[in-house]
Amino acid sequence: MEKGKFYGVGVGPGDPELLTYKAVKVLRKVDVIFIPKSNLEKRSLAFSIVGNYIQNNVEQVEVVLPMTKDEEKLERYWKEAASKIKNTLDEGKDCAFITLGDPGMYSTFSYVLRGILKLDSSIEVEVIPGVSAVNSVSSWLQQPLAEGEESFVVTTALKPEKELKEIIQKFENVVIMKAGKHTEKIASLLQSNNFNCKSLFISRAGFNDVFCSENMNEVSKRSFDYLSTFFIKKYREEEK
Amino acid sequence: MEKGKFYGVGVGPGDPELLTYKAVKVLRKVDVIFIPKSNLEKRSLAFSIVGNYIQNNVEQVEVVLPMTKDEEKLERYWKEAASKIKNTLDEGKDCAFITLGDPGMYSTFSYVLRGILKLDSSIEVEVIPGVSAVNSVSSWLQQPLAEGEESFVVTTALKPEKELKEIIQKFENVVIMKAGKHTEKIASLLQSNNFNCKSLFISRAGFNDVFCSENMNEVSKRSFDYLSTFFIKKYREEEK
């Protein structure tokens, strides 16, 4: 029997209208949709985005991929997800794995794909890019990620403070993702150093409860989930 | 009279199916679509993506924004574009400015928006993010931009060689955009240094004449346009 094809599908940053036509086309033609879920979520965020676009009769399979730093535990869950998907592909079923934002950016898709290809390197794979959280944040704030000859760095709040400091000093544009419980640490870092930068904070861009602020003092006093981002931009000549 | 609203609309990296529902909704409801064109292009690349989605009777206005390093000349063209759009908004017409990829990433939209807001800071603006070239390249190559606690840098081939070298040494993932006529320089840089990285090159991802290669010798011998990108990834432990 011919094996099924495996699709990684980016569903965008939150607003169902930021889905692409290609993502919807794929989700409407596959046999099975795999839906990643952290054990904390009651309902998959990625699934809530695509829910209204897909056929009612498509097979939906939830895959629990917990957010944990325990590498052994993670490895076990990824392997389990990979073998579940691989078995479905072996039945000749086309499968999609949906992922918030873009499949190439901090997505569990990377691990799952690697796991599947380790089990069977002959699986046909297609990755559908999505609008990423980074582009969504830039649009919300109406601040470009980079212009002309500038660079931008995307990093995470999990990096050591010293490293973050160096990056902020060196680059014109810095996006720090997954702020979550590190929000206060990063806000303080921005307050206590003279980086000569504009600091912006945005949480849950594209959701109804979006929050953004340039006031790092205010930001440091509240708590936010992992969909929280700092965007730090060097002042341009005319802004100084 | 009430002024029109100004939309910046990302139309994605090339494949018309990578347009979002939101982009198409906006392009179908505005009164005027502004289409940026370099003086080299016979036809706007961004327009070729949206051509089949928009109404026939929508007003289309081409805006020439040349690719040049002459800052004075650029400034003049941006100002002209900004004032043209501002005048149309003043007539009460909603206007969209389309842009390849995402409006926040190396797009002329940033300059035009700044120009318009300088003329009239009360203009209502909405930016619709798009699938960026960076996400498209990552999907094509089936290589993640970043996983876990990694960072990635997006920079351009216009940066000095010394700076590019430092970035490649320091970061897990580096994307060098706008390779174009600098392709040979970058390919040589990657060949002649022992960065302990996987180097990938891709030109025109998402177009029919896409080309990709891991062979930097081959890459350095051919010529490519500005839609050319290097993607450089540190080897993971198991790949070494």
Chai-1 contact restraints between the chains, C-beta under 6 A:
chainA,res_idxA,chainB,res_idxB,connection_type,confidence,min_distance_angstrom,max_distance_angstrom,comment,restraint_id
A,E17,B,Y21,contact,1.0,0.0,6.0,A-B,restraint_1
A,E17,B,K22,contact,1.0,0.0,6.0,A-B,restraint_2
A,L18,B,T20,contact,1.0,0.0,6.0,A-B,restraint_3
A,L18,B,K22,contact,1.0,0.0,6.0,A-B,restraint_4
A,L19,B,Y21,contact,1.0,0.0,6.0,A-B,restraint_5
A,T20,B,L18,contact,1.0,0.0,6.0,A-B,restraint_6
A,T20,B,T20,contact,1.0,0.0,6.0,A-B,restraint_7
A,Y21,B,E17,contact,1.0,0.0,6.0,A-B,restraint_8
A,K22,B,E17,contact,1.0,0.0,6.0,A-B,restraint_9
A,K22,B,L18,contact,1.0,0.0,6.0,A-B,restraint_10
A,D102,B,N135,contact,1.0,0.0,6.0,A-B,restraint_11
A,G104,B,S138,contact,1.0,0.0,6.0,A-B,restraint_12
A,G104,B,P144,contact,1.0,0.0,6.0,A-B,restraint_13
A,G104,B,L145,contact,1.0,0.0,6.0,A-B,restraint_14
A,M105,B,L145,contact,1.0,0.0,6.0,A-B,restraint_15
A,Y106,B,A146,contact,1.0,0.0,6.0,A-B,restraint_16
A,S110,B,P144,contact,1.0,0.0,6.0,A-B,restraint_17
A,S110,B,E147,contact,1.0,0.0,6.0,A-B,restraint_18
A,V127,B,S139,contact,1.0,0.0,6.0,A-B,restraint_19
A,V127,B,Q142,contact,1.0,0.0,6.0,A-B,restraint_20
A,P129,B,V131,contact,1.0,0.0,6.0,A-B,restraint_21
A,P129,B,N135,contact,1.0,0.0,6.0,A-B,restraint_22
A,P129,B,S136,contact,1.0,0.0,6.0,A-B,restraint_23
A,P129,B,S139,contact,1.0,0.0,6.0,A-B,restraint_24
A,V131,B,P129,contact,1.0,0.0,6.0,A-B,restraint_25
A,V131,B,V131,contact,1.0,0.0,6.0,A-B,restraint_26
A,S132,B,N135,contact,1.0,0.0,6.0,A-B,restraint_27
A,N135,B,D102,contact,1.0,0.0,6.0,A-B,restraint_28
A,N135,B,P129,contact,1.0,0.0,6.0,A-B,restraint_29
A,N135,B,S132,contact,1.0,0.0,6.0,A-B,restraint_30
A,S136,B,P129,contact,1.0,0.0,6.0,A-B,restraint_31
A,S138,B,G104,contact,1.0,0.0,6.0,A-B,restraint_32
A,S139,B,V127,contact,1.0,0.0,6.0,A-B,restraint_33
A,S139,B,P129,contact,1.0,0.0,6.0,A-B,restraint_34
A,Q142,B,V127,contact,1.0,0.0,6.0,A-B,restraint_35
A,P144,B,G104,contact,1.0,0.0,6.0,A-B,restraint_36
A,P144,B,S110,contact,1.0,0.0,6.0,A-B,restraint_37
A,L145,B,G104,contact,1.0,0.0,6.0,A-B,restraint_38
A,L145,B,M105,contact,1.0,0.0,6.0,A-B,restraint_39
A,A146,B,Y106,contact,1.0,0.0,6.0,A-B,restraint_40
A,E147,B,S110,contact,1.0,0.0,6.0,A-B,restraint_41
A,E149,B,T156,contact,1.0,0.0,6.0,A-B,restraint_42
A,E149,B,L158,contact,1.0,0.0,6.0,A-B,restraint_43
A,S151,B,V153,contact,1.0,0.0,6.0,A-B,restraint_44
A,S151,B,T155,contact,1.0,0.0,6.0,A-B,restraint_45
A,F152,B,V154,contact,1.0,0.0,6.0,A-B,restraint_46
A,V153,B,S151,contact,1.0,0.0,6.0,A-B,restraint_47
A,V153,B,V153,contact,1.0,0.0,6.0,A-B,restraint_48
A,V154,B,F152,contact,1.0,0.0,6.0,A-B,restraint_49
A,T155,B,S151,contact,1.0,0.0,6.0,A-B,restraint_50
A,T156,B,E149,contact,1.0,0.0,6.0,A-B,restraint_51
A,L158,B,E149,contact,1.0,0.0,6.0,A-B,restraint_52
